Amino acid sequence: MIRPRGCNAIGHKGWFTMKCRICAKVLTVGDDLIYYCPKCVEVYEAYFCEADKRKLHGKCPYCNTELQLLI
């Protein structure tokens, strides 16, 4: 059986990381608090780090919707 290797492997970090839309910080699911806008997540990939969420006062800069915590 041939198993996927490299970036296609299921355990690769690329499957669990996202980038903050404002500061481009690499966020790891499970290690960092990640906030997202439910309206803009599909269009802009609007993920934000905890520091930028505080700077934005909990509102999305694109549509002014309340940011939610990614589980």
N, C-alpha and C positions, 0 to 999 in steps of 0.2 A: 504494500500500500504506500502510495506517495503522499507525504505530508507537506503542507505549505510551509515554506521557510522564509526567513527574513521579515520584511514588513508585512507580508501576507499571513504570517502565523498569528494565531488567535491570542497568544500571550504577549505579543509585541506591544511596547509602550504606546505606539501610534494609535492603537485602538482605544486608549484610555486618556488621551490628552486633548486639550482644546487650547485655543489662544484667546486671551482677553482682547476684545475689539478695540480698546482704547490704547493700552500700554503694551500689547503684544506679549504679555507674560504667559509662559507656558503653564497651564493649569492641569493638574493630574486629578482625575476623578477618584474620590476616596481620600485624597490627601489634602486638597484645597477646597475652600468654599467657593462654589461656582454659582453665579447668578445669571439668569437669562430672561429675555423678554418673550412672552408667549406669542406675541404677534409677529415679531421680527426675526425669530430664530431660524425660520426656513429661508427667508429672503436674504438677510444680512449675516447669518450665523452670529447673532448678537449674544455672546457670552461675555461676562464681566467678572473681574476679580473682586475681592472684598474691599480693597482700597478704593477702586473706582466706583463701586456701588455707593460708598459713603460720599464720594465727591459729587455724585449725581443725585444725592438725596433719595436714592431708591427708585428713581424714575428713569425710563428708557430715553436716551437722547434723540431717538428717531421718532417715536410716536407718543412719548410722555405717559406710557403705561407703567404700572407698578412692576418692578423686577421681582422674580420669584427664584427661590433657592432650588438648584438642581439636586435631586436626590441621588 
